[in-house]
C-alpha cells in the first residue's frame, strides 16, 4: 500500500553552485530509486529561485525518507549537476497527530555531495488519500462446505506426505 503526498516546492534561499548563482534550477523529489518527480526549471535564475509547483508522489508505507534535491544545468553541460539535497523522514509528516489533509510547511538546509551546507529549500507537504493499488489476486483456499454431510460434521483436509530415500554419500 502506498500513500500519496502532495509536495509543493515553494522556493529556495542562498543557493550557489561553486559560489556562483544558479541557472535553470530544478527540484527532484523521490521516495525510492524507482519513483521520482521533478519541477520545471525555476522562472528566474539566481540564488533564491522560486517554483511554486505541486508534485504528487506515491510513498510506500514502509518508506522511511523522501529525498529532495536541487539540480542546475548550464547550456554547455551534458546533464544536471547536484547543488544540494536533503532526506526528510516521513515521520516528520506522518506524526499520527495531524489529520490527513493538513498542510505541513517545512524548511530544510540542503547539503552538497561533500556534506557542506548550501542553501535552504522551502516546501509544503500534504498527505492526500491513499494511492490506488490494484489488489493482488489471492488464490481461493479450502473447499466450500455447502450442504455436504461429512463424518462428524467436520471437513478434514489431508496433506500429502512423500517418503523419499535418505541421501547416501
C-alpha positions as CSV (number, residue, x, y, z in Angstrom):
1,X,0.0,0.0,0.0
2,X,1.2,3.5,-0.8
3,X,0.3,6.9,0.5
4,X,0.0,9.9,-1.9
5,X,1.8,13.1,-0.9
6,X,1.2,16.5,-2.4
7,X,4.5,18.2,-2.2
8,X,4.6,21.9,-3.2
9,X,8.1,23.1,-4.0
10,X,7.9,26.7,-3.0
11,X,11.4,28.3,-3.1
12,X,15.0,28.1,-2.1
13,X,17.3,30.5,-0.4
14,X,21.0,31.3,-0.8
15,X,21.8,28.5,-3.3
16,X,25.0,28.5,-5.2
17,X,26.9,26.2,-7.4
18,X,30.7,26.7,-7.0
19,X,30.0,30.1,-5.3
20,X,28.0,31.2,-8.4
21,X,24.3,31.9,-8.7
22,X,22.2,29.1,-10.2
23,X,20.8,28.9,-13.7
24,X,18.0,26.5,-14.8
25,X,17.5,25.1,-11.3
26,X,15.1,22.2,-10.9
27,X,14.0,20.2,-7.9
28,X,13.8,16.4,-7.9
29,X,11.7,14.6,-5.3
30,X,11.9,10.9,-4.8
31,X,10.6,8.3,-2.3
32,X,12.8,5.5,-3.6
33,X,15.1,4.8,-6.6
34,X,12.1,3.8,-8.8
35,X,9.7,6.7,-8.3
36,X,10.6,10.4,-8.6
37,X,9.1,13.6,-10.0
38,X,10.6,16.9,-10.8
39,X,9.8,20.6,-11.3
40,X,10.2,22.7,-14.4
41,X,13.3,25.0,-14.3
42,X,12.8,28.0,-12.0
43,X,11.4,31.0,-13.8
44,X,14.2,33.2,-12.6
45,X,17.9,32.4,-12.2
46,X,19.9,33.4,-9.1
47,X,20.5,32.5,-5.5
48,X,16.8,32.5,-4.5
49,X,14.9,30.5,-7.1
50,X,11.1,30.1,-6.9
51,X,9.0,27.3,-8.3
52,X,5.6,27.2,-6.6
53,X,4.9,23.9,-8.3
54,X,2.9,21.0,-7.0
55,X,4.2,17.5,-7.3
56,X,2.4,14.2,-6.4
57,X,4.5,11.4,-5.1
58,X,3.3,7.9,-4.0
59,X,5.3,6.8,-1.0
60,X,5.3,3.2,0.3
61,X,4.0,2.9,3.8
62,X,7.3,1.4,4.8
63,X,9.2,4.3,3.1
64,X,11.4,6.0,5.6
65,X,12.5,9.1,3.7
66,X,11.6,11.5,1.0
67,X,14.6,12.9,-0.8
68,X,14.6,16.4,-2.2
69,X,17.4,17.5,-4.4
70,X,18.1,20.8,-6.2
71,X,20.0,20.5,-9.6
72,X,21.2,23.1,-12.1
73,X,22.2,23.0,-15.7
74,X,24.3,25.2,-17.8
75,X,23.9,25.2,-21.6
76,X,27.4,23.8,-22.1
77,X,26.9,20.9,-19.7
78,X,25.6,17.5,-20.8
79,X,23.5,16.9,-17.7
80,X,22.2,18.4,-14.4
81,X,24.6,19.0,-11.5
82,X,23.6,18.4,-7.9
83,X,23.6,21.6,-5.9
84,X,22.2,20.2,-2.7
85,X,19.8,17.7,-1.2
86,X,18.1,16.6,2.0
87,X,16.5,13.4,3.2
88,X,13.2,14.1,5.0
89,X,12.0,11.5,7.4
90,X,8.4,10.5,6.6
91,X,7.8,10.7,10.3
92,X,8.1,14.5,10.1
93,X,4.9,14.4,8.0
94,X,3.1,11.3,9.4
95,X,3.3,12.1,13.1
96,X,0.0,10.4,13.8
97,X,-1.4,13.6,15.4
98,X,-2.5,15.7,12.4
99,X,-5.5,15.0,10.1
100,X,-5.0,13.7,6.5
101,X,-5.3,16.9,4.6
102,X,-3.2,19.0,7.0
103,X,-0.5,21.1,5.2
104,X,3.0,21.0,6.7
105,X,5.2,23.9,5.8
106,X,8.8,22.7,6.1
107,X,12.2,24.3,5.5
108,X,15.4,22.2,5.4
109,X,19.0,23.0,5.0
110,X,20.5,21.5,1.8
111,X,23.9,19.8,1.7
112,X,26.1,19.2,-1.3
113,X,27.9,16.0,-2.2
114,X,30.6,16.8,0.4
115,X,28.1,17.5,3.2
116,X,28.7,21.2,3.1
117,X,25.7,23.4,3.8
118,X,24.3,25.0,0.6
119,X,21.1,26.9,1.0
120,X,17.6,26.1,2.2
121,X,14.6,24.6,0.5
122,X,11.0,25.6,1.4
123,X,8.3,23.1,0.7
124,X,4.8,22.3,1.9
125,X,3.6,18.7,2.2
126,X,0.1,17.4,2.5
127,X,-0.9,13.8,2.9
128,X,-3.8,13.1,0.5
129,X,-5.9,9.9,0.0
130,X,-4.1,6.6,-0.2
131,X,-2.8,5.9,-3.7
132,X,-4.8,3.3,-5.6
133,X,-3.2,0.0,-5.6
134,X,-4.5,-3.0,-7.6
135,X,-5.5,-5.7,-5.1
136,X,-3.4,-8.8,-5.6
137,X,-5.4,-11.8,-6.6
138,X,-5.4,-14.3,-3.8
139,X,-5.9,-17.9,-4.6
140,X,-9.0,-19.4,-3.0
141,X,-8.1,-21.8,-0.2
142,X,-10.3,-24.6,1.1
143,X,-13.4,-26.3,-0.2
144,X,-16.8,-24.8,0.1
145,X,-18.8,-26.9,2.5
146,X,-22.3,-26.3,1.1
147,X,-24.8,-29.0,2.1
148,X,-22.3,-31.8,2.2
149,X,-22.6,-34.3,5.0
150,X,-19.2,-35.2,6.4
151,X,-18.5,-37.7,9.1
152,X,-18.7,-35.9,12.4
153,X,-19.8,-32.6,10.7
154,X,-16.2,-31.6,10.2
155,X,-14.3,-31.3,6.9
156,X,-10.8,-32.8,7.1
157,X,-8.0,-31.6,4.9
158,X,-5.4,-34.1,4.0
159,X,-1.8,-33.0,3.5
160,X,0.2,-35.3,1.1
161,X,3.4,-36.7,2.5
162,X,6.1,-38.2,0.2
163,X,8.6,-40.6,1.5
164,X,12.0,-40.4,0.0
165,X,15.0,-42.5,0.4
166,X,17.7,-40.8,2.6
167,X,20.6,-39.3,0.9
168,X,23.6,-41.6,0.5
169,X,27.1,-40.2,0.4
